[in-house]
Amino acid sequence: MRQRFAKILATVGPASAAPDTLKLLHEVGVDAFRLNFSHGSHEDHARAIKHIRAVEKSSGNSVAIVADMQGPKIRVGTFAGGEITLRYGETVKLEVGDNSDKDDLIRLPHPELITALSLGDALKFDDGKLMVTITEKSTTGLKARVDVPGVLKNKKGVNVIGTVLPMSAMTEKDKRDMDFALSQKVDFIALSFVQTVQDVLDARDIIGDKAGLIVKIEKPSAVDDIEAILKLADAAMVARGDLGVELPLEQVPVVQRKIIGVARALGKPVIVATHMLESMIDAPTPTRAEASDVATAIYQGADAVMLSAETAVGRHPATAVAIMDRIIKAAEGDPSYPDNNTRANLRPQATINDAISQSVRGIAEVLNCKAVLGYTKSGSTIKRIARERPPCPILGLTPDKYVASRMALTWGVRPVVMDDPSSFDEMLSSTQTIAKEQAGAVQGDKIIIAAGIPFGRPGTTDTLKIATID
């Protein structure tokens, strides 16, 4: 069967947490599992991690585990009758507090929000279903005009449009969840509510090098500073749910393409998430629009596409994965697919490692190579090679099983755990065997080998060899 290059990230939930279901999902195509810390207890997540590692061991394939932090949730307070009706053009008051007993008053349990808002700022409620615009600010609170009317119920979410809020991306709950996830040796921490570079630095202080850091891009301010933010992170997630609330809908595809392009240029894996096959929460097949949406992400160069409720609570989790696998393979099998995945736009600070990695694609195309094998201590060599999208499998060789698991989220990579070779000749002998076993190479096939001398020192990729299978 033809190699699939882009990866599938599936969310674990009640519909998929059973050991047999996790095993089935991996068999039909899942490369990485997401644990949503907005739901479930630490005990639930520990159990899921244990089962996923068992699947990884029994299958012999590296599997990435992503712990997705909840982030701060800005919500309205409660109302005397459980809800109020916002009518078009009317004025409502916004004040600090938890409970409202008036039909024209919205309480916000976030004093910093009231302070940060200015005249003309817009607030959206309940995932963008209602909207008001600030018209007056005083010492007691705010007044706003209703622009998009509807019924606002207790504890519905609030999105502030176009304003950087004076709050951290991490709550105390996130810090506890992060410590727990790191103790369980997850492969990635996904950070929600990223607004600025400082949010990434704060998270890195906690995570260190114990896990990879995925920044979820869901705020316009993060899009504006995307390159600086991604330079400090290990991967990005295009979180289109909140982006679609905080940006005009027509801008979301444009922003998606921008984020993918910057991530590619920096050699950072990028995940496209939210509403990919959402109709499959109930239906056994997706809509044509959803199939096109997945294919578009693949054509744009995404490393991975994500399933959320489809596998967490959906009625057909394995079918959703199988269909996503088919859509990816169809897009990658399109003769025009390589034209869409052009060379990454390297930055002026490119290194020798970058130059070697960029050479891999041209050699693989000219010689019709069967595989690229990269020996890596940290995974950086493999990410650089994957950035160039060579037309053959990338075998990521590493002595560290956790580095191998992290590589499972990178485009085109098959992680392989192996001992440190004692010499270049020993590595060449090992790569012959690995290429045969992992990529189906036969006598006469060409392979490319990228490594750094001496072995075991991160960031020293300086050697490129073309070998023929004997």
N, C-alpha and C positions, 0 to 999 in steps of 0.2 A: 504494500500500500504506500502511496506517495507521502513523503515527509510533510508534516504541517509545521510551519515556522512560527506563526503567531501563537501566543499562549492563551489558555482559558483559566480565568480566576473565578471560582464559584464560592458563594456565601453559604456558610453552614448555619442551619436553623432546625426547627422541629421536623421539617420534611426530609432532612438529609443527615441528621446527627448520628443515626444508627451506624454501627461499624460496617455492616453489609452494604448499606447505601453509600457510605464514603468510598468503600472499595469499588463499587459499581461505577460511581461518578469518575473515579480515577481511570478505570478501565475504558470508559467511553470518551475520555478526553481531558479531564481536569488536570492541570499542571500545578495549580496553587489553590489553597483554600483560605477564605477570609472569615475571620471571627469578628462579629459585630458587637463591640462592647457597649453599644447602646441598649442591648438586650442580654439577658442571661446572667447567671452568677459566675463567680470565679470557678466554682466547682464544675459547672456546665462546660466552661471553656477548657479547663484542665482535662476533662474527660474527652472532649473533642480532639485536643492536641495529642493525647495518648493514642487515640484510635487512628489519627492521621499518620503518626509516626509508625504505627504498626503496618498501615497500608504501604508506606514508603519502604519499610524493611522487607515485607513479603513480595512486593513487586520488583524490587531492585532498582526502582526509579526515584530520583530525588524529587521531593515535593516541597514547595514553599508554603509557609504559614504566615499569613498577614493578620496582625492584631490591629483592628481599626478602632481608634479612640472616638468617643462620642463628641468631645468638644463642648464648649459652652452653648447652652440652649436658651435663647432669649424668647420668653413667652409673656403673654398678657396675664393678668391676674384672673380672678373669678368675678362673676356677675350674680346679682341677687336671684335672677331667674335662670341662671345657667348660660344665658346668652343675651346679646343685644342686637338690634337691627341698625345697620349703618345705611342711611339713605343718601342718595346722590345729592351733592351740593350742600348738605347740612354741615354744621360745625360740631366737632366733638372735642372734649378736653382730654388731655393725657397728663396724669400725675403719678408721682411715686407712691407705691403701695401695693397691697395684695388683693383687696376686695373692693368692688364697686357696687353701690346701691342705687346708681342713677343710670338712666338710659343713654345719657350723652357723655358718660365718663368712662374712660379706659384706664385702669390702674396698671402700672408697669413696675414689677419688683426689681428694677435695675436703675438706681439713681444715676449711674454713669451714662446711661443711655439718654436720659433727659438732658444731662449736661452737654453731651456731645452734639445733640441735634441743633440745627440752625434753620432759619427761615428758608423755605423752598425745598428742604429735604423731604424725601418721600419714604414712607413706611409701608411695607406690604405685610399682610397677615394671612395665616393659614395657607402657606405655600403659594402665596401670590394671588389668592382668590379675591382679596380685598385690598384697597390702597387708599391712603390718606396723604395729604401734603401739608407740612407745617406752615401755618400762616401767622402765628403770634407766639412769642416767647416771653415769659415773665418769671418772677421769683417763685411763684407757686406751681408752675408747670407750663404746658404747651396747649395751643389750640391748633386744630387741623381741619382742613376741608376734605370731605369724602369725595374721592374721584372714582373709585370703583366700589359700588355698594354691595351689600349682602349681609348675611347673618354671621356675627362673630361670637364664637363659643368660648367657654372657659379654657384657659391654658393653651390656646393656639399660639403657634410660633410667630415670631416677628422677624422680618428682614429689613435692615436699614440700607437704603439704596444710595450708593455713591459716597459713603462716609466711613472712614477708618475709625473703628470704635476703640476706646481706651481700655481694652481688656485683653488678657492673655489668651492664646489658643488652647491653653491647658487649664482645666479646672482641678480642684483637689481630687475629685473622682478620677480624672484622667491620670494624674500622677500615681494614684494607688493602682489603677489598672495597668499602667505602664510598668511599674515595678513588678507586678504579678506576671505580666506577659514576658518580661525579660527573664524572670526566674524560671519560666517554662521553656526558655530558649526558642522563642518564636524567631522567624527569620526577618520579618519586617514589622515596624510600627508605622501605622498610617496616621498622620496628624491632621485633624480636622480644624476648620476655622482659621487657616493660615492667612494672615493679612500682611505681614511684614517679614523682613529678614530676621528681625529679633525673635519672632516666634520660632523660627527654625533653630536659631542658636540656643534658645532656652530648652528646646526638646533635645538637642544634641548633647547638652550638658548632662542630661539624665541618661540618654541612651548610650552615649560614647560609641564604641565600636562593637557593642554586644548584639546589635541588630542593625539592619538597614533602615533608613528613614524615608518613608514615602510622604511627600507633601500632597495633600488633597487641595487642588485648585478649585475653589468654589466662591471666592470673593474677587470682585473686580480689582481691588488694590493689589492682590497677589498676581493677577494677570499683568498689571502695569509693571510690576517688578519681577517678572517671571525668570529672567536670566540670572539675576543675583540670587534669587531664592533657590533655583535649581542647582546652582553651583555648590550650594551647601548641603543639598539633599542627595539621596541615592537613587530616587525614582520619583515619578509624578503620577498623580491620578487626576484625570479630567472628570471632576464631580459635577456632572451636568444637571443634577437635580437643583442644587442651590444656584448654580450659574444661570439656569433658566429662569429663576425667580429674580435674581439681582441684575440681570442683563436683559435687554430686549431679546425676545426669542430668536429673531433673525440673526443676532450676533453670536449665538452659541456655536453654530458650525464654524464660523470664522475663528472664534477663540480656540475651539478644539484644534483646528489645523495649526494655529500659531503655537500652541503649547507643544503639540507633537513635533513641530519643526525645531523648536528650541531644545527640547529634550534630545532629539536625534543629534543635533549639532554638538551637544555636550556629552553625548554617549551615556545618557541616563534612560533606563527603561521607562516607558510611559504606558499607562493603563487608561482605556476609555471605559467609563462606567455610567450606570443609571439608564433605565428604560431601554435596554438593548432588545430584549425579547419579552417585554412586560406582559403582553397578552397571554403568554404561556404560563402565567400564574394559574390560570384556569383552563385555557384552551390547549389542545394537543399540538397545535401548529401555530407559528407566529404569523403576523401580517406580512405582506410583501414589503411594506415600508420598513418594518423592523429588520427584515433580511437585508434590505439595501443599506440600512444604517450600520449594521455590523460590517458589511462589505466595504462601505466607505471608510470606516476606521482602519480596516486592513490596507486599503489602497493608500491611505494617508501615511501609513508607516507605523501604526501603533504596535507596541511589543505585545500587548495583551488586551483582551476584552473581558468584561466582567458581567457575571450574572448575580443579581441581588435577590429579590424576593422570589424569582423564578426557581431557585434551588433552596432558598431558606424556608419558604412556606408554600411553595407552589405544588400543584397536583402532579406535575410531570417533570421532576428534577432531572432525571437521567435523559429523558427525551429532549429537554431543553439543551443540555450539554451536547448531545449527539447532533442536534440540528445546527448548533453554533459551530461545531467541528466541521460539518458539511459546508456551511457557508464560507468559513475561512478557507477551506481547501479549494472551493470553487473560485474564490477571488484570487488566491495564490496560483491557481492553475491557468488563469487568464494569460494569454500570450503577452498582453500589454502590462501585466503586473510589474515586471522589472523596470519598465519605463517610469512608472509612478514612484518606485523606490530608488530615486536617484542618489548619487553619493551625498553623504552628509556635508553640510556647509561648515567646514572646520573653522574654528576661531584663529585669530592671528597668533595666539600663544601655543599653537600646535607643537607637539614634542616628537622625539624620535619614535616613541611608542605609537603616536598617532600616524606617523608616516608609514611605519611598517604595517599597521592595521589597514590603512587605506590601500596599500599595495595588494593586500590579500584578495580583494574583490576582482581586480583586473586580472591577476594570475589565474584565479579560479575560473573566470569566464573564458580566457584564452585557451587554457589547457583542459577545460571541462573536468575540473577536479572533483573527486568523489566526496571529499570532506576536508574541512579545515580543523586542525587540532591545535589548541592553544593551551600551554601549560601556565597555570596562574596560581599565585598564593593568596591573592585578595579578591580576584574576580575582575579586576580592572582591565586586564588584557582582553578578556572575553567580551566585556561590554564594548570596548573599542572596535573589536572585530565585528560584532553584531551590528554596530552602528552603520557599517558600510553595506550591510545586507548582501553578503556573498550568495551565489546561487546554489549552495550546497549546505548540508548540515554542518554545524559548528560543534565540535566535541570539546567541552570544557574540562580539562584535566587538572585536578587539584588534590592535595593530600588532606584537605579539611572538609569534612562532611557537611558542615554548616555553610561554608562557602559554596559547596555544591548545591545545597538547597536554595540558597539565594539566587544562584544562576538559573534555577528552574523558571524564573519569571522573565528571563531575557529572551528576546526574539531568536529563534533558530537554534537554541543551545540545548544540547544533551549533556548534562553534567556526568562526569565520570570520576569517581574517587580512586586515587592510586597513590602509592607510596612515592616519596621524593626519590627521583633517580639519582644515582651517584655520579653519572657522567652523561654527556650528550649522546654517546653511542648507545648507552643503556636506554635512554629515552626514545631514541629512534627505533630500537627493537620493540619497545613496548607499544609505540604508536602504530606499528604495523599490525600487531594483534588487535589493538583497540579499534582501529579503522575497519578491520574485517568483521569484528563482532558487533560494533555499534552502527556502522554505516553500510554494511554489506559490500565492502570493497573486495575486489578480486585481483588476481595477478594481472599486472599491467596498468591498473588504475593509478592515477596521480593523486597525491594528497599534499596538503600544505601544513607545515609545522611551524608554529610561532612560539618562542620561549625567550627567557632571559638567562644570561650566564653571569654569575653563578646562580644555580638553582636556589629556591627558597628565599629569595630577597625580593619583596614586593616592588613593583614599578620599574623593573629593569629589562623589559622586553626589548631586545636588540638583535635578535637572530630570526631569520626567516629561511626555511629550507623546503625545497620541493623534492618529494620522494616518490618512488615508484614501488607499488606493492609487489613483493617477490613471492 
